Amino acid sequence: MDLPVVPPVKPMLAKAVADIPEGDLIFEAKWDGFRCIIFRDGDEVMLGSRNERPLTRYFPELVEPIRNQFPDRCVVDGEIIVATDGVLAFDALQQRIHPAQSRVNTLAEETPAQLVAFDLLALGDDDLMNTPFAERQAALHRALGALEYPLHLAPATRDRDIARVWFDEFEGAGLDGLIAKPADGIYTPNKRSQFKIKHTRTADCVVAGYRIHKSGDGVGSLLLGLHDDEGRLHHLGVAASFAAKRRKDLIDELEPYALDDIDTHPWASWLAAEAHQDGRMPGSPHRWSGAKAADGTTRDHSWYPVRPELVAEVKYEQVTKGRFRGTTRLVRWRPDRTAESCGYDQLVEIEKVGIDRVLTAKG
């Protein structure tokens, strides 16, 4: 490619902050998709991922619209999304990464992707990465202001009050917060030079098991459950990201709850195939599953059951189809609560908002 900015490029990142910051900032919705740097040089189009691996083969339906609507030579930062029933569907997006081209083509028709553009790194012969973001954004709007489905220009605002409305309202469309970008900021690949504000809540969950850390040293994640209205305990995710010392301490803290007989565990039905149909079972206890991730690596999904009596308060960002999305972290143990009292009624119900409402928002 004969461009002033050539692949691979690592996208600029954002650091988490507790509240919407003040200052000379430009606010955008935080999309729940795959970050993508788009390179176009004439007929040649490349979609680069956050980890610098090409995404082009997985989203063939985006290539022709980019050829038809993007400037002839440009580099654009954006996000690939999939929407079903009018809201973002990250699970459906993840399924698009498939090794079989025939399956990729089928999914391109069944769950077509869209692209939201929000930054311009190069245009023609001009490298814009050292240009302030406000100027890059103005150039982006001039160059891509007439985009049509499945390509979109990200709504943006300098008004903090409007950003607050977006933060509260757009979660119902599957978005997970806001991005605040310094108006005078240059493009810094792989550096957290922007800010992200995400929805964070807490819930008291039953600890029903754990997995060993990939290092083999201590607890890697706690398996969390909540009871439905009929008293059944469902798996809804894990709490993870423990420091090395905390991983070791957790082994000692969980030891009194050790359970050797899986038949007495509420998730003993993992052995039955029908138990996995709704995707709420955590995998196989004490077994190497051999399951492969999208990157081709083999992951150990085996887990160690514990008596489901310990209650943990966890911090979570979002719930999708009864499962935690994003990073869930342990806050503290709750010895004052019984496991039976931990139900789905704690989780926040978000009013649904169509993705079109987000894409057409005025800043």
C-alpha positions in Angstrom: 0.0 0.0 0.0 1.3 3.4 -1.0 -0.1 5.4 2.0 1.5 8.0 4.4 0.5 5.7 7.2 1.0 2.0 6.5 -0.2 -1.1 8.4 0.1 -2.4 11.0 -1.0 0.4 13.3 -2.0 -0.2 16.9 -5.0 2.0 17.8 -4.9 4.7 20.4 -6.3 3.5 23.7 -8.2 5.1 26.7 -7.7 4.9 30.4 -10.7 4.4 32.8 -11.9 7.3 34.9 -14.7 7.4 37.4 -16.8 10.2 36.0 -17.2 12.3 32.8 -14.2 14.6 32.9 -14.2 18.3 32.3 -12.0 20.3 29.9 -11.5 20.8 26.2 -12.8 17.4 25.3 -14.8 15.8 22.5 -17.2 13.0 23.7 -18.3 10.0 21.7 -20.2 6.8 22.6 -18.1 3.8 23.5 -19.0 1.1 21.0 -19.0 -2.5 22.0 -17.4 -4.1 19.0 -14.0 -4.9 17.3 -11.6 -1.9 17.1 -10.4 -1.6 13.5 -8.0 0.5 11.5 -9.1 0.7 7.9 -6.5 1.2 5.1 -7.8 2.0 1.6 -5.5 2.6 -1.3 -7.6 2.5 -4.5 -9.1 -1.0 -4.8 -7.0 -2.4 -2.0 -8.7 -2.4 1.4 -7.3 -3.8 4.6 -9.1 -4.1 8.0 -6.5 -4.2 10.8 -7.4 -5.3 14.3 -6.3 -4.0 17.7 -3.7 -6.8 17.9 -2.5 -5.9 14.3 -4.0 -9.0 12.8 -6.1 -8.6 9.6 -9.8 -8.8 9.9 -10.6 -8.4 6.2 -11.4 -12.0 5.6 -14.0 -12.2 8.4 -16.0 -9.2 7.2 -16.1 -9.4 3.4 -19.4 -7.5 3.3 -17.6 -4.3 4.4 -15.0 -4.2 1.7 -17.1 -3.1 -1.2 -19.0 -0.3 0.7 -15.6 1.0 1.9 -14.4 1.1 -1.8 -17.5 2.9 -2.8 -17.7 5.4 0.0 -14.3 6.1 1.5 -11.8 8.5 -0.1 -9.5 6.8 -2.6 -6.5 6.9 -0.3 -7.1 7.1 3.5 -6.5 5.5 6.9 -9.5 5.5 9.3 -9.9 4.4 12.9 -13.3 2.9 13.7 -15.3 0.0 15.2 -16.9 -3.0 13.6 -20.3 -3.8 15.2 -23.1 -6.3 14.7 -26.7 -5.4 15.7 -29.5 -7.8 16.1 -33.1 -6.8 17.0 -31.9 -3.2 16.9 -29.2 -3.4 19.6 -25.5 -4.3 19.6 -24.8 -8.0 19.8 -21.3 -8.7 20.9 -21.8 -12.5 21.0 -22.9 -12.5 17.4 -19.9 -10.4 16.5 -17.5 -12.9 18.2 -19.0 -15.7 16.1 -17.9 -13.9 13.0 -14.3 -14.9 13.7 -14.4 -18.4 12.1 -11.7 -20.4 10.4 -13.9 -21.7 7.6 -14.5 -19.3 4.7 -17.8 -20.9 3.9 -19.0 -20.2 7.4 -17.7 -16.6 7.3 -19.7 -16.0 4.1 -22.9 -17.5 5.6 -22.5 -15.3 8.7 -21.9 -12.2 6.6 -25.4 -12.7 5.2 -27.1 -13.8 8.5 -25.5 -11.3 10.9 -24.0 -8.5 8.6 -21.5 -6.2 10.2 -21.5 -2.4 10.2 -18.6 0.0 10.6 -18.6 3.2 12.7 -15.8 5.7 11.8 -14.4 8.1 14.4 -10.9 9.2 13.5 -8.8 10.0 10.4 -5.2 9.1 10.5 -4.3 9.8 6.8 -5.9 11.3 3.8 -4.3 11.3 0.4 -0.6 12.1 0.9 -1.2 13.7 4.3 -0.2 12.0 7.5 -2.6 13.4 10.1 -1.4 11.5 13.2 0.4 14.6 14.6 -2.6 16.8 13.9 -4.8 17.8 16.9 -7.9 15.6 17.2 -10.4 18.5 16.6 -8.8 19.1 13.3 -8.7 15.4 12.4 -12.3 15.1 13.3 -13.2 18.1 11.1 -11.3 16.5 8.2 -13.1 13.2 8.9 -16.5 14.8 8.7 -15.6 16.6 5.4 -14.2 13.4 3.9 -16.8 10.9 5.2 -19.8 13.1 5.9 -22.0 11.3 3.4 -21.6 7.7 4.6 -24.5 5.3 4.1 -25.3 1.9 5.6 -23.4 -0.2 6.6 -20.9 2.6 7.2 -21.5 5.3 9.7 -19.9 8.4 11.2 -19.7 8.4 15.0 -21.8 11.1 16.6 -19.7 13.4 18.8 -20.3 16.4 21.1 -18.3 18.9 23.1 -21.3 19.5 25.4 -20.7 17.6 28.7 -24.5 17.7 29.5 -25.3 16.0 26.2 -22.6 13.5 26.9 -24.2 12.7 30.2 -27.5 12.0 28.5 -25.8 9.8 26.0 -24.0 7.9 28.8 -27.4 7.2 30.5 -29.5 6.6 27.4 -27.3 4.7 25.0 -26.6 1.8 27.3 -30.0 0.5 26.3 -28.6 0.0 22.7 -25.8 -2.2 24.0 -23.1 0.5 24.3 -20.9 0.5 27.4 -20.2 4.1 28.2 -18.4 7.1 26.7 -15.0 8.0 25.3 -13.6 11.5 26.1 -10.9 12.7 23.6 -8.7 15.7 24.2 -9.4 18.2 21.4 -5.8 19.1 21.1 -4.5 15.5 21.4 -2.4 13.9 18.6 -2.8 10.3 17.6 -0.6 8.1 19.9 -0.8 4.4 18.9 -1.1 1.9 21.7 -1.1 4.6 24.4 -3.9 5.5 26.8 -4.2 9.1 25.8 -8.0 9.3 25.9 -10.5 8.6 28.7 -13.3 6.0 29.0 -16.2 6.2 31.3 -18.0 2.8 31.7 -21.1 1.7 33.5 -20.1 0.0 36.7 -22.4 -1.7 39.3 -22.2 -4.2 42.1 -24.0 -7.4 42.8 -23.7 -10.1 45.6 -23.1 -13.4 43.9 -22.6 -17.0 45.0 -19.1 -18.4 44.6 -19.7 -22.0 43.3 -16.2 -22.9 42.1 -12.9 -21.6 40.8 -10.3 -22.1 38.1 -6.5 -22.2 38.7 -4.5 -19.3 37.2 -2.8 -20.0 33.9 0.5 -19.8 35.7 -0.6 -22.8 37.9 -0.1 -20.6 41.0 -3.3 -19.7 42.8 -6.8 -18.9 41.8 -7.3 -17.4 38.3 -11.0 -16.8 38.5 -14.0 -17.3 40.7 -17.1 -18.9 39.2 -20.2 -16.8 40.1 -23.8 -17.8 40.3 -27.2 -16.3 41.0 -30.5 -17.9 41.8 -33.6 -17.6 39.6 -37.1 -17.3 40.9 -37.4 -21.1 41.3 -34.2 -21.3 43.4 -31.9 -22.8 40.7 -28.3 -21.5 40.7 -27.2 -20.3 37.3 -23.6 -19.6 36.2 -23.4 -16.0 35.0 -19.6 -15.3 34.7 -16.4 -15.0 36.6 -14.5 -12.6 38.8 -10.8 -12.4 37.8 -7.7 -10.2 37.5 -6.2 -10.9 40.9 -2.7 -9.8 41.9 -0.2 -12.7 42.4 -0.4 -12.6 46.2 -4.2 -12.4 46.2 -4.3 -15.5 44.0 -2.5 -17.5 46.6 -4.6 -16.1 49.5 -7.8 -17.1 47.7 -6.7 -20.8 47.7 -6.6 -20.7 51.5 -9.9 -18.7 51.8 -11.7 -21.2 49.6 -10.2 -24.4 51.1 -12.9 -24.7 53.9 -15.5 -24.8 51.2 -13.8 -27.6 49.1 -16.2 -30.1 47.6 -14.9 -33.4 46.4 -18.3 -35.0 45.4 -19.5 -33.1 42.4 -22.9 -35.0 42.6 -23.9 -32.8 45.5 -23.1 -29.6 43.6 -26.1 -27.7 42.0 -24.1 -27.7 38.8 -23.7 -31.5 38.8 -25.9 -31.6 35.7 -23.1 -30.3 33.6 -22.8 -34.0 32.6 -26.1 -33.8 30.8 -25.9 -32.4 27.3 -29.2 -30.4 27.7 -27.6 -28.5 30.6 -25.4 -26.6 28.1 -28.1 -25.6 25.7 -28.7 -22.2 27.2 -24.9 -21.5 27.6 -25.1 -21.1 31.4 -23.0 -24.0 32.5 -19.3 -23.2 33.3 -17.6 -26.2 31.7 -16.3 -29.4 33.0 -15.0 -29.8 36.6 -11.6 -31.4 37.1 -11.2 -32.0 33.3 -9.1 -30.7 30.4 -11.7 -29.5 27.9 -9.4 -29.1 25.0 -11.6 -26.3 23.7 -9.8 -23.9 21.3 -10.2 -20.2 21.3 -10.6 -18.0 18.2 -6.8 -17.5 18.1 -6.3 -21.2 17.9 -4.8 -21.7 21.4 -6.2 -24.3 23.7 -7.8 -23.2 26.9 -8.4 -25.1 30.1 -12.0 -24.7 31.1 -11.8 -27.2 34.0 -12.9 -25.9 37.4 -12.9 -26.9 41.0 -16.3 -27.0 42.8 -16.9 -25.5 46.2 -19.9 -25.6 48.5 -22.1 -22.8 47.1 -22.3 -21.0 50.5 -19.8 -18.2 50.1 -21.1 -14.8 48.9 -18.9 -12.2 47.1 -19.7 -8.7 46.2 -18.5 -8.1 42.7 -18.2 -5.0 40.5 -19.6 -5.5 37.0 -20.2 -3.4 33.9 -23.0 -5.0 31.9 -25.2 -8.1 31.7 -26.1 -9.6 28.4 -28.5 -12.5 28.1 -28.0 -13.4 31.8 -24.2 -13.3 31.7 -21.7 -10.7 32.8 -20.0 -8.8 30.0 -16.6 -7.1 30.4 -14.3 -7.4 33.4 -15.9 -8.4 36.7 -13.9 -7.9 39.8 -14.1 -9.1 43.4 -14.9 -6.2 45.9 -15.2 -8.1 49.2 -16.7 -11.2 50.8 -20.2 -10.8 52.2 -20.4 -13.1 55.3 -23.6 -11.2 56.3 -25.5 -12.6 53.3 -26.8 -16.1 52.6 -26.3 -17.7 49.3 -30.0 -18.3 48.9 -30.6 -14.5 49.0 -28.5 -13.9 45.9 -30.9 -13.6 43.0 -31.2 -12.0 39.6 -33.4 -9.3 41.0 -30.2 -7.4 41.9 -29.2 -6.8 38.3 -30.2 -3.5 36.7 -32.8 -3.6 34.0 -31.8 -1.3 31.1 -34.5 0.2 28.9 -33.8 -0.8 25.3 -32.9 1.8 22.8 -32.5 1.2 19.1 -29.0 1.5 17.7 -30.4 3.9 15.1 -31.0 6.4 17.9 -27.3 6.3 18.7 -26.1 6.6 15.1 -28.3 9.6 14.4 -27.6 11.4 17.7 -26.8 15.1 17.4 -24.0 16.6 19.4 
